[in-house]
Amino acid sequence: MIDDEPLADIARVLRTGDIELGEYLATFEGRVERAEPRIEALLDEPARWDRLQREAGALEARFDDPATRPPLYGVPVGVKDIFNVEGFPMKAGSTVPSETVTGPEADSVRALKEAGALVLGKTVTTEFAYFEPGPTRNPHDPEHTPGGSSSGSAAAVAAGFCPLALGSQTIGSVIRPAAFCGIVGLKPTYGRIPIGGVLPVAPSVDHVGFFTQDVAGAQLAASVLYEHWRPESTGVPTLGVPEGPYLDQADPAAREAFDEQVARLETAGYEVRRVALLEDIDAINDRHQRLVAAETALSHSERFAEHGDRYAEATADLIREGHDVDVGELCEARIGRGALREAVEREMDQEGIDVWVCPGAPGPAPEGIDDTGDPVMNLPWTHCGLPTMALPAGELDGLPLGLQCVARYGEDESLLSWADGIAAAL
């Protein structure tokens, strides 16, 4: 069962005092305790609810006047376990010693706390935010993956454990699990949400992102997490469909469902332009893979040298591949990010496109939890650092599908404004 409790709604009633914070957390505890053994989205914390009630009491004492309460007053948030959180051990989905991956509290976590949020707990991640999965299951069907690497964060929001959770994306680790779990996911323009305090994977393409249940919640979260957020209201965007080899990576059934989604948008009054794009997708995929391998090897050089025997085989193989990437190839891969962004935006300018729309994943969540699914539909947008959202877009075989929406570099505010209408049309 999926509990529908959107962020903006719960934040409002907690700020006004329509729901007393301690009472809310007590009710919340029952929900999580009933469903968590089946979902396994959270890392164990024996005294979680005692801690939360203490923190809630301190928050109430500090903000006893509702008029002074910050925007996320009392909101429980999940935090992917590659983000450092003061008072919480870091495991990063691995068995390496915790002290080798621990550092100062993440900038994004600190921003949430300053806005009044309470940390529900750490959420499960794949090992070092790569492909080795944890135990988390999809709340819509526990026989299917929730996606990765932000597995626990996506599942926690979808299951109603928390209305907001932090994730990260180096290939497809926010947008894909959001699509698989039927929720909203946002990956910002590269660098617009600070990455400090997050365990690096491949810093050239690492992004901090987040999950909510609806667009209104994403807009509220963005106003807290982004530096220099500029809320705006925009008109109706012109949509682009990136035809060609990139789109052909989607499964046939998912491609048919995507065509139906586009038809719904056209019926709702959106102009849709179909344009050949990313025709060299195989080369882009290879370049991104080599970039991630090389930078992961650099990020883990000392840790892997000392504790390599504790790494899962998939992660170890990635690091070994990275050792084979020379400096020239790495530099070319980094330069390729900007070149791809320029090519994509040049096409947007020529065709008058504001937002690309495409499938959030090749299909619905695969069966089983030994594989978190393929991030290939997300990879090019991560590679060039464009702001990207996943919006719930119906079902296929009883499992959620997500529509991926991509805007120009730096136009995150416009994307979130446009997402309201797109989500309504879907």
C-alpha positions in Angstrom: 0.0 0.0 0.0 1.3 3.4 -0.9 0.6 6.2 1.5 -0.1 9.5 -0.2 1.2 12.4 1.9 2.8 15.1 -0.3 5.5 17.3 1.1 3.9 20.7 0.6 0.7 19.6 2.3 2.3 18.0 5.4 4.8 20.9 5.7 1.9 23.4 5.7 -0.1 21.7 8.5 3.0 21.1 10.6 3.9 24.8 10.3 0.5 26.0 11.2 0.1 23.6 14.1 -3.0 21.9 12.6 -1.1 18.7 13.4 1.0 18.6 16.6 4.5 17.4 15.7 4.9 14.8 18.4 1.5 13.3 17.6 2.3 13.2 13.9 5.6 11.4 14.5 3.8 8.8 16.7 1.4 8.1 13.9 4.2 8.1 11.4 6.1 5.6 13.5 3.3 3.0 13.1 3.2 3.4 9.4 7.0 2.9 9.0 7.2 0.0 11.5 4.4 -1.9 9.6 5.8 -1.5 6.1 9.6 -1.3 6.6 10.2 -5.1 7.1 8.7 -5.6 3.6 10.4 -2.7 1.9 13.8 -2.4 3.7 14.4 1.2 2.6 16.1 2.4 5.8 19.3 1.5 7.6 18.7 0.1 11.1 18.6 2.6 14.0 17.5 1.0 17.3 16.4 4.2 19.0 15.1 6.0 15.9 11.8 7.1 17.4 13.2 8.2 20.7 15.7 10.4 18.9 13.1 11.9 16.6 10.8 12.7 19.6 13.7 14.4 21.4 14.6 16.4 18.2 10.9 17.3 17.7 10.6 18.6 21.3 13.7 20.8 20.8 12.2 22.1 17.5 8.9 22.9 19.2 10.6 24.7 22.0 12.6 26.7 19.5 9.7 27.6 17.3 6.7 27.7 19.6 5.1 30.5 17.5 3.8 29.1 14.2 4.5 32.4 12.5 8.2 31.9 13.0 8.4 28.3 11.8 10.7 27.5 8.8 9.5 26.0 5.6 10.2 22.3 6.4 9.3 22.5 10.1 9.1 19.0 11.5 9.2 17.3 8.1 10.9 13.9 8.3 13.5 13.4 5.5 15.4 10.3 4.3 19.1 10.7 3.4 20.9 8.4 1.1 23.8 6.7 2.8 26.6 8.4 0.8 25.7 11.8 2.5 27.4 12.5 5.7 25.0 13.3 8.5 26.2 14.4 11.9 25.6 11.7 14.5 25.0 8.9 11.9 27.5 6.4 10.8 28.4 6.2 7.1 28.4 2.8 5.4 27.8 3.7 1.8 26.4 0.2 1.2 29.8 -1.3 1.9 31.7 -3.2 4.6 34.8 -1.0 4.5 35.5 0.7 7.8 33.1 3.6 8.4 35.9 6.0 9.2 37.3 5.7 5.6 34.1 7.2 4.1 33.0 9.6 6.9 33.5 13.4 6.6 31.8 16.7 7.4 28.0 16.9 7.2 26.7 17.4 3.7 25.7 20.9 2.7 22.3 19.6 1.5 21.6 17.9 4.8 22.6 21.1 6.7 20.2 23.1 4.5 17.3 20.8 5.2 18.0 21.0 8.9 18.2 24.8 8.8 14.8 24.7 7.2 13.4 22.7 10.1 13.5 19.2 8.7 14.1 16.1 10.9 16.3 13.3 9.6 14.2 10.2 9.6 17.3 8.2 9.0 19.8 6.9 6.4 18.4 5.2 3.4 19.8 2.1 1.6 22.1 2.7 -1.3 23.9 0.3 -3.7 27.6 -0.1 -2.8 29.3 3.3 -3.3 26.3 4.4 -5.3 27.2 2.0 -8.2 25.4 -1.2 -9.2 25.8 -3.7 -6.3 22.2 -3.6 -4.9 21.0 -3.6 -1.3 17.9 -5.3 0.1 15.3 -2.6 -0.8 12.2 -3.6 -2.7 9.7 -1.6 -4.8 6.7 -0.6 -2.7 4.4 -1.1 -5.7 5.5 -4.8 -5.9 8.1 -6.2 -3.6 9.1 -8.7 -6.2 10.6 -5.9 -8.3 13.5 -3.6 -7.8 13.0 0.1 -6.8 16.0 1.0 -9.0 19.3 2.3 -7.9 21.6 3.6 -6.6 19.2 5.8 -4.6 17.1 2.7 -3.9 16.1 3.4 -0.3 15.3 7.1 -0.8 13.0 6.4 -3.7 11.2 3.5 -2.0 10.9 5.5 1.3 9.1 8.3 -0.5 6.9 6.0 -2.6 5.9 4.0 0.5 5.0 7.2 2.5 7.9 6.8 5.0 8.9 10.4 4.4 7.6 13.1 2.0 11.2 14.1 0.9 14.4 12.2 0.5 17.9 13.0 -0.8 19.5 11.0 -3.5 22.4 11.4 -6.0 22.9 10.7 -9.7 26.1 9.8 -11.6 24.3 8.0 -14.4 20.6 7.5 -13.6 20.3 7.1 -9.9 17.5 9.6 -9.2 15.4 9.6 -12.4 15.3 5.8 -12.9 14.2 4.9 -9.3 11.7 7.8 -9.4 10.2 6.3 -12.6 10.3 2.8 -11.2 8.5 3.9 -8.0 6.0 6.2 -9.5 7.2 9.4 -7.8 8.8 12.7 -8.7 12.6 12.9 -9.0 14.8 15.9 -9.7 18.4 16.0 -10.9 19.5 19.6 -11.0 21.7 21.4 -13.4 25.2 20.2 -12.6 26.4 22.0 -9.5 23.3 23.9 -8.6 22.7 21.9 -5.5 25.9 21.8 -3.5 27.7 18.4 -3.4 29.9 19.1 -0.4 29.8 16.3 2.2 28.7 13.6 -0.3 31.0 10.7 -0.9 32.3 11.2 -4.5 31.8 8.7 -7.2 32.8 10.6 -10.4 32.9 14.3 -9.5 32.6 15.6 -13.0 29.1 14.1 -13.3 28.0 13.6 -9.7 24.7 15.4 -8.9 22.7 15.8 -5.7 19.0 15.2 -6.3 15.8 14.5 -4.4 12.5 12.7 -4.4 9.0 13.9 -3.6 5.5 12.6 -4.3 4.4 15.5 -6.4 5.6 18.6 -8.2 4.5 21.1 -5.5 6.7 19.2 -3.1 9.6 19.3 -5.5 9.2 23.1 -5.8 9.3 23.5 -2.0 12.3 21.3 -1.7 14.1 23.1 -4.5 13.6 26.5 -2.7 15.5 25.1 0.3 18.2 23.0 -1.4 19.2 25.2 -4.3 21.5 28.1 -3.7 20.1 31.3 -5.3 16.7 29.8 -6.0 14.6 32.2 -8.2 11.0 31.0 -8.2 9.2 31.9 -11.4 6.0 31.3 -13.3 6.4 30.6 -17.0 4.1 30.0 -20.0 3.4 26.8 -21.8 6.6 25.1 -23.1 7.2 23.6 -26.5 8.1 20.0 -26.1 10.7 18.0 -28.1 10.9 14.3 -28.7 14.5 13.1 -29.3 13.9 10.7 -32.2 16.5 8.1 -33.2 18.9 5.6 -31.7 18.6 7.1 -28.2 14.9 6.6 -28.0 15.2 3.2 -29.6 17.0 2.0 -26.4 13.6 1.8 -24.7 11.7 -1.5 -24.7 9.0 -1.7 -27.4 6.2 -1.8 -24.9 7.6 1.2 -23.0 8.1 3.0 -26.3 4.4 2.5 -27.2 3.4 3.7 -23.7 5.7 6.8 -24.2 3.9 7.5 -27.5 0.6 7.4 -25.7 2.0 9.9 -23.1 3.1 12.3 -25.8 -0.4 12.0 -27.4 -2.0 12.9 -24.1 0.3 16.0 -23.9 -0.7 17.0 -27.4 -4.4 16.5 -26.6 -3.8 18.8 -23.6 -2.6 21.5 -25.9 1.2 21.1 -25.9 3.0 21.6 -29.2 5.4 18.6 -29.7 8.3 18.7 -32.2 10.0 15.4 -33.1 13.7 16.0 -33.8 16.6 13.7 -34.5 18.9 13.9 -31.5 21.7 11.9 -29.8 22.3 9.9 -32.9 25.8 9.0 -31.6 24.4 7.6 -28.4 26.6 4.6 -28.4 29.7 6.8 -28.4 28.1 9.0 -25.6 27.4 5.9 -23.5 30.9 4.6 -23.9 32.5 8.0 -23.1 30.4 8.4 -19.9 31.2 4.8 -18.8 34.9 5.5 -19.2 34.7 8.8 -17.4 32.8 7.3 -14.5 35.3 4.4 -14.3 38.3 6.7 -14.3 37.0 9.1 -11.8 35.7 6.3 -9.5 39.2 4.8 -9.6 40.6 8.2 -8.5 38.0 8.7 -5.8 38.7 5.3 -4.3 42.4 5.0 -4.9 43.6 4.9 -1.3 40.5 3.1 0.0 40.6 0.4 -2.7 44.4 -0.2 -2.2 43.8 -1.0 1.5 40.3 -2.5 1.4 39.8 -3.8 -2.1 39.0 -7.3 -0.9 35.8 -5.8 0.7 34.5 -4.4 -2.5 31.7 -6.1 -4.5 32.9 -7.5 -7.8 30.9 -5.1 -9.9 32.5 -2.1 -8.1 35.9 -3.6 -8.2 35.6 -4.2 -11.9 34.7 -0.6 -12.5 37.7 0.6 -10.6 40.0 -1.7 -12.5 38.5 -0.4 -15.8 39.3 3.1 -14.6 42.9 2.2 -14.1 43.1 1.6 -17.8 41.8 5.1 -18.7 44.8 7.3 -19.5 44.9 11.1 -18.8 44.2 12.0 -22.5 41.1 9.9 -22.7 39.8 11.3 -19.4 40.4 14.8 -20.5 38.6 14.2 -23.8 35.6 12.6 -21.9 35.4 15.7 -19.6 35.5 18.0 -22.6 32.8 15.9 -24.3 30.3 16.9 -21.6 30.3 20.5 -22.6 30.3 19.7 -26.3 27.3 17.5 -25.9 25.5 20.2 -24.0 26.2 22.8 -26.7 24.9 20.4 -29.4 21.7 19.6 -27.5 21.0 23.3 -26.7 21.8 24.3 -30.3 19.1 21.9 -31.5 16.7 23.4 -28.9 17.4 26.9 -30.2 17.0 25.9 -33.8 13.7 24.0 -33.3 12.2 26.3 -30.6 12.2 23.5 -28.0 11.9 24.3 -24.3 11.7 20.8 -22.8 12.8 17.4 -24.1 10.4 14.6 -23.1 11.5 10.9 -23.1 11.0 7.7 -21.1 12.5 7.8 -17.6 13.7 4.2 -18.0 13.8 1.6 -20.8 10.6 0.0 -19.2 9.0 -0.6 -15.8 11.0 -1.9 -12.9 12.6 -5.3 -13.7 11.6 -8.3 -11.6 13.9 -9.3 -8.8 16.2 -7.2 -6.6 19.6 -8.5 -7.9 19.6 -5.9 -10.7 18.6 -2.2 -10.3 17.8 -1.7 -14.0 19.4 0.0 -16.9 20.2 3.8 -16.6 20.7 4.2 -20.3 17.8 6.6 -20.8 19.2 9.0 -18.2 22.9 8.8 -19.1 23.2 11.6 -21.8 21.4 14.2 -19.7 23.6 13.4 -16.7 26.7 13.5 -19.0 25.9 17.1 -20.1 24.6 18.2 -16.7 21.1 19.4 -17.9 18.3 19.7 -15.3 16.0 16.7 -15.4 12.8 15.6 -13.8 10.9 12.3 -13.6 7.1 12.6 -13.5 4.7 9.8 -12.8 3.2 8.8 -16.2 0.9 5.8 -15.8 1.6 2.1 -15.6 2.7 -0.8 -17.7 1.9 -4.4 -16.5 0.8 -2.9 -13.2 4.1 -1.1 -12.5 4.7 2.6 -12.7 6.2 4.4 -15.6 7.9 7.8 -15.5 8.2 10.6 -18.1 11.6 12.3 -18.1 11.7 16.0 -18.8 14.9 17.9 -19.6 15.5 21.7 -19.9 18.4 23.9 -20.8 21.4 24.3 -18.5 20.5 26.5 -15.6 16.8 26.6 -16.3 15.8 24.6 -13.3 13.2 27.1 -12.1 11.5 27.1 -15.5 11.5 23.3 -15.6 9.8 23.1 -12.2 7.3 25.6 -13.2 6.5 23.8 -16.5 6.3 20.5 -14.7 3.0 21.4 -13.0 1.1 21.5 -16.3 2.9 18.5 -17.8 2.2 16.4 -14.7 -1.5 17.4 -14.8 -1.8 16.4 -18.4 -0.3 13.0 -17.6 
